[in-house]
Amino acid sequence: MATTEPRPMKVLTPALATSLRDFNAAARHLQAKGVRLLQIDPTENRLVISPEDGERLQRERLTEGYQRHASAGSDRITVLFEGVTLEWRRPISYRDLQTIH
């Protein structure tokens, strides 16, 4: 015989809980370092930050990898920080265009 009491759905799996815990820890670490988070996307495991903050983290050697995706008006840069993808956009300046031949 079926019970009439609704059973709670278990939405947060152990793997998702671990992923969110790591994502939140990385976000808190960045904020403690003075990095302003412009966009938070836990489903994509991605944080968008300013170009200045991204370049500072790179100079401090706190990131891994480096991918540059060029577009018409800006470069989108992605790196890893504590397992989380950081992304920022850097406008292409006129000086940058002069060096491309």
C-alpha positions as a LaTeX table, in Angstrom:
\begin{tabular}{lrrr}
\hline
Residue & $x$ (\AA) & $y$ (\AA) & $z$ (\AA) \\
\hline
Met1 & 0.00 & 0.00 & 0.00 \\
Ala2 & 1.36 & 3.44 & $-0.95$ \\
Thr3 & 2.06 & 6.00 & 1.72 \\
Thr4 & 0.32 & 9.36 & 1.57 \\
Glu5 & 3.23 & 11.29 & 3.09 \\
Pro6 & 5.42 & 12.98 & 0.48 \\
Arg7 & 9.06 & 11.98 & 0.58 \\
Pro8 & 11.57 & 14.82 & 0.25 \\
Met9 & 13.50 & 14.87 & $-3.00$ \\
Lys10 & 17.23 & 14.57 & $-2.71$ \\
Val11 & 18.53 & 17.18 & $-5.15$ \\
Leu12 & 22.03 & 17.75 & $-3.81$ \\
Thr13 & 24.06 & 14.66 & $-4.63$ \\
Pro14 & 27.38 & 14.04 & $-2.85$ \\
Ala15 & 29.30 & 14.94 & $-6.04$ \\
Leu16 & 27.36 & 18.19 & $-6.48$ \\
Ala17 & 27.81 & 19.04 & $-2.80$ \\
Thr18 & 31.59 & 18.59 & $-3.12$ \\
Ser19 & 31.67 & 20.68 & $-6.30$ \\
Leu20 & 29.69 & 23.51 & $-4.69$ \\
Arg21 & 31.85 & 23.40 & $-1.56$ \\
Asp22 & 35.02 & 23.75 & $-3.65$ \\
Phe23 & 33.45 & 26.47 & $-5.81$ \\
Asn24 & 32.38 & 28.47 & $-2.74$ \\
Ala25 & 35.81 & 28.07 & $-1.12$ \\
Ala26 & 37.54 & 29.40 & $-4.25$ \\
Ala27 & 35.11 & 32.34 & $-4.46$ \\
Arg28 & 35.71 & 33.20 & $-0.80$ \\
His29 & 39.49 & 32.96 & $-1.27$ \\
Leu30 & 39.31 & 35.37 & $-4.23$ \\
Gln31 & 37.18 & 37.82 & $-2.26$ \\
Ala32 & 39.62 & 37.66 & 0.65 \\
Lys33 & 42.36 & 38.64 & $-1.83$ \\
Gly34 & 40.31 & 41.68 & $-2.87$ \\
Val35 & 39.07 & 40.25 & $-6.18$ \\
Arg36 & 35.63 & 41.53 & $-7.13$ \\
Leu37 & 33.41 & 38.81 & $-8.60$ \\
Leu38 & 31.48 & 40.27 & $-11.53$ \\
Gln39 & 29.52 & 37.12 & $-12.37$ \\
Ile40 & 29.05 & 33.90 & $-10.43$ \\
Asp41 & 28.06 & 30.78 & $-12.37$ \\
Pro42 & 28.27 & 27.66 & $-10.18$ \\
Thr43 & 26.53 & 25.46 & $-12.78$ \\
Glu44 & 29.39 & 26.15 & $-15.22$ \\
Asn45 & 32.02 & 26.23 & $-12.42$ \\
Arg46 & 32.96 & 29.73 & $-13.64$ \\
Leu47 & 33.62 & 33.13 & $-12.11$ \\
Val48 & 33.96 & 36.32 & $-14.15$ \\
Ile49 & 36.43 & 38.88 & $-12.79$ \\
Ser50 & 38.03 & 42.13 & $-14.00$ \\
Pro51 & 41.06 & 42.07 & $-16.31$ \\
Glu52 & 43.15 & 43.83 & $-13.66$ \\
Asp53 & 42.35 & 41.19 & $-11.05$ \\
Gly54 & 42.98 & 38.36 & $-13.52$ \\
Glu55 & 46.36 & 39.71 & $-14.54$ \\
Arg56 & 47.30 & 40.28 & $-10.87$ \\
Leu57 & 46.45 & 36.67 & $-10.02$ \\
Gln58 & 48.61 & 35.53 & $-12.93$ \\
Arg59 & 51.54 & 37.69 & $-11.81$ \\
Glu60 & 51.21 & 36.16 & $-8.33$ \\
Arg61 & 51.24 & 32.72 & $-10.00$ \\
Leu62 & 47.95 & 31.68 & $-8.40$ \\
Thr63 & 46.38 & 30.40 & $-11.62$ \\
Glu64 & 46.94 & 27.44 & $-13.92$ \\
Gly65 & 46.68 & 27.28 & $-17.68$ \\
Tyr66 & 45.90 & 30.16 & $-19.97$ \\
Gln67 & 43.53 & 30.29 & $-22.91$ \\
Arg68 & 42.98 & 33.37 & $-25.01$ \\
His69 & 39.91 & 33.54 & $-27.24$ \\
Ala70 & 40.09 & 36.49 & $-29.63$ \\
Ser71 & 36.98 & 38.20 & $-30.93$ \\
Ala72 & 36.26 & 41.39 & $-32.86$ \\
Gly73 & 36.59 & 43.83 & $-29.95$ \\
Ser74 & 38.09 & 41.95 & $-27.04$ \\
Asp75 & 40.02 & 38.93 & $-25.87$ \\
Arg76 & 38.34 & 36.50 & $-23.50$ \\
Ile77 & 40.90 & 34.94 & $-21.20$ \\
Thr78 & 40.24 & 31.82 & $-19.12$ \\
Val79 & 42.43 & 30.28 & $-16.42$ \\
Leu80 & 41.96 & 27.86 & $-13.52$ \\
Phe81 & 42.04 & 28.92 & $-9.88$ \\
Glu82 & 41.64 & 26.17 & $-7.29$ \\
Gly83 & 39.69 & 24.09 & $-9.82$ \\
Val84 & 37.34 & 26.91 & $-10.81$ \\
Thr85 & 37.44 & 28.60 & $-14.22$ \\
Leu86 & 38.14 & 32.32 & $-14.03$ \\
Glu87 & 37.22 & 34.44 & $-17.03$ \\
Trp88 & 37.81 & 38.04 & $-17.95$ \\
Arg89 & 37.65 & 40.17 & $-21.07$ \\
Arg90 & 40.35 & 42.54 & $-22.17$ \\
Pro91 & 39.46 & 45.09 & $-24.85$ \\
Ile92 & 41.72 & 45.07 & $-27.89$ \\
Ser93 & 43.33 & 48.47 & $-28.04$ \\
Tyr94 & 44.44 & 50.32 & $-31.13$ \\
Arg95 & 48.07 & 49.69 & $-30.13$ \\
Asp96 & 47.41 & 45.93 & $-30.09$ \\
Leu97 & 45.97 & 46.12 & $-33.59$ \\
Gln98 & 49.10 & 47.87 & $-34.92$ \\
Thr99 & 51.33 & 44.98 & $-33.83$ \\
Ile100 & 49.28 & 42.42 & $-35.79$ \\
His101 & 50.48 & 42.14 & $-39.40$ \\
\hline
\end{tabular}
